[in-house]
Amino acid sequence: MNIDNKDNNINSNPHVGDLLPGYLDSSLPAADLAAVRAHLDTCDACRADYADLQATRTMLQQVPVILTPRSFVITEEMAARVRKPSLLERIFTPRFAPTFASGSVVAFLLLIFLFATSNGSAPVNAPQATTAFSAHAAESSTPSDQARIAPNADTQPKQPGSGVAATTAAGAEPTTLAMGAAPNNGAAPAPATPDTLAGTSAQSPPEATPSADHITSTGAGVQPPASGLANEPGMTTYSGNYTATPPASGTSILELGLLALGIALAAAAIIARRRV
Amino acid sequence: MPEVWQDFTKPEEEARRIDAARNGDLAAFNWLVLQHQTRVYNLCLRMLSDPDEAADATQEAFLSAYKAMSRFKGEGFRTWMLRIATNACLDILRSKKRRPTQSLDSWGQSSDNEDASDPLPIPDLDPSVSPEGSALRAETLAAIQQGLDTLPVDQRTALVLVDVQGLSYDETASITGANLGTIKSRVNRARARMRDYLRERDILPTSGSSSGELSAHTQR
């Protein structure tokens, strides 16, 4: 037993001051508890010590609860200050709303510009368009059509494929072909898009150019760029279609992308503006 | 243990709010604040002995808790909250120790209080605002607070948590990060020192009659 014997002989007057706190909360080993209890029965000083220790603990337990001077709830402002916002929250802030709005306007302006330029760029696209036309016409024209379009061409009705007819015509009258190509390009209507260009030009040139010479010259006029394939009419036909199509789908993707971007930025601007 | 600290909240209700708060629900977190702010504030008040500093520490503790809420693991919210509050108090005490100010001169020391009848201008210790029904007189409360202030910080923390707040040794160990034996030792030493402090000021029942003799036995 760890008796406090600092000031006293352990046998005559072993005070238990050091053990009293442990005795108070019964955390001493059983043997020590019994020894302290026995000592307290005989020692007034230690009993008074123990009484004071008990009184001290009681006082501490009786310390009153103080009501809070104010509420400590976290306000939205405090929360915003403390909490690290997520990436989306940092992006969608009112600060960026004007940027999103401007971006949206720019996207739509670009879209309009794209429409405008694709309309106005018909002359630039004309060769391709004509190629498309000739290719399309070559594929879709029936012998009777060709007969109607080119009544003066003796050999045409006998040719099932107009690509062959064009080649034949080109081979037949090389000088006329070169001359006929230029007016046709100049007179080509300006379709809105290459897509419609290919579709409409397949029909309109025949109406605008009743001359069979002109028709054949148109077909032949586009031949020179594909002259390497001139010996294979079928190949010429497909290459013509192929060169006309990519710009058409590329532009629509760009336009659709711009449209989506413009809408998305407008939505972002609205969302950002609503966040406080 | 004061009645106001008894937990009337259903554990499942608190668990629900904790889940919501962890997901960023500010209202749910503030529900937790309202549940625990009295205990947190009183801990800070006993630790810091200054109502304004206690309020600051309490607010700081709840802000820190809100900030760290997503990292809160399944342990008891009260334990976690009191740990944050204790750390907030220790931070303030450390900063005061580093930068002694005029307020520190009167903090926990009676050397310059000879001319002051009420050395600690603490509202809760002032007789005019002393809670009704308290078994302790205002002078006793003031002496207790002064006694707490004289204790080493680790002993004060343990004593306030165990005796004033009525927490178990286990929870106090969790809050402070010390082991159970250390906490018991700190509480025992703190109680003995508090007894001596109060006895010297004639606060305890046996004071006056044989305080000198008793002190001789209990000085360590």
Contacts between the chains, C-beta under 8 A, distances in Angstrom:
chain1	res1	chain2	res2	distance
A	4	B	217	7.1
A	7	B	216	6.4
A	7	B	217	7.2
A	15	B	217	5.0
A	17	B	192	7.8
A	17	B	217	4.6
A	17	B	218	4.7
A	17	B	220	7.8
A	18	B	220	7.0
A	20	B	192	7.5
A	20	B	218	8.0
A	21	B	187	7.4
A	21	B	188	3.3
A	21	B	189	7.4
A	21	B	191	5.2
A	21	B	192	5.6
A	22	B	184	7.7
A	22	B	188	6.0
A	24	B	188	7.9
A	24	B	191	7.1
A	25	B	184	7.4
A	25	B	187	7.6
A	25	B	188	7.7
A	27	B	184	5.6
A	27	B	188	7.9
A	45	B	210	7.3
A	45	B	213	6.2
A	45	B	214	5.9
A	45	B	217	5.6
A	46	B	217	6.8
A	48	B	206	4.6
A	48	B	210	6.2
A	48	B	214	5.4
A	49	B	195	7.7
A	49	B	214	5.4
A	49	B	217	5.9
A	49	B	218	5.5
A	51	B	205	6.6
A	51	B	206	6.1
A	52	B	195	4.8
A	52	B	198	7.7
A	52	B	199	5.8
A	52	B	204	4.6
A	52	B	205	7.1
A	52	B	206	5.4
A	52	B	207	7.9
A	52	B	214	7.0
A	53	B	191	6.0
A	53	B	192	6.9
A	53	B	195	5.1
A	55	B	195	7.7
A	55	B	198	8.0
A	55	B	204	5.2
A	55	B	205	5.6
A	56	B	191	5.8
A	56	B	194	5.0
A	56	B	195	4.2
A	56	B	198	5.9
A	56	B	204	6.8
A	57	B	163	5.8
A	57	B	191	6.0
A	59	B	136	6.2
A	59	B	140	6.5
A	59	B	144	6.0
A	59	B	198	7.2
A	59	B	203	7.7
A	60	B	144	6.7
A	60	B	159	6.8
A	60	B	163	3.7
A	60	B	164	5.4
A	60	B	191	7.8
A	60	B	194	7.0
A	61	B	1	6.8
A	61	B	163	5.6
A	61	B	164	7.2
A	61	B	166	6.8
A	62	B	134	7.0
A	62	B	135	4.7
A	62	B	136	5.3
A	63	B	46	7.2
A	63	B	136	7.0
A	63	B	141	6.7
A	63	B	144	6.1
A	63	B	164	5.0
A	64	B	2	6.8
A	64	B	124	7.4
A	64	B	130	7.3
A	64	B	131	4.1
A	64	B	133	8.0
A	64	B	134	4.3
A	64	B	136	7.1
A	64	B	141	7.4
A	65	B	2	4.4
A	65	B	4	4.7
A	65	B	5	6.5
A	65	B	38	6.3
A	65	B	42	5.7
A	65	B	131	7.4
A	66	B	41	7.1
A	66	B	42	5.7
A	66	B	45	6.0
A	66	B	124	4.2
A	66	B	131	7.3
A	67	B	38	6.8
A	68	B	37	5.4
A	68	B	38	5.7
A	68	B	41	4.6
A	68	B	55	7.7
A	68	B	58	7.4
A	69	B	41	7.9
A	69	B	51	6.4
A	69	B	55	5.8
A	70	B	55	6.9
A	71	B	33	7.7
A	71	B	34	7.2
A	71	B	37	7.0
A	72	B	33	5.6
A	72	B	37	4.6
A	72	B	40	7.5
A	72	B	41	7.2
A	72	B	55	7.8
A	72	B	58	5.3
A	72	B	59	5.2
A	72	B	62	5.1
A	73	B	30	4.1
A	73	B	33	5.0
A	73	B	34	6.7
A	73	B	62	8.0
A	74	B	26	6.3
A	74	B	29	6.3
A	74	B	30	6.0
A	74	B	33	6.7
A	74	B	62	6.2
A	74	B	63	6.5
A	74	B	66	5.2
A	76	B	26	6.9
A	78	B	63	6.4
A	79	B	26	5.4
A	79	B	66	6.5
A	82	B	63	5.2
A	82	B	66	6.1
A	82	B	67	4.9
A	83	B	24	7.7
A	83	B	66	7.1
A	83	B	67	6.3
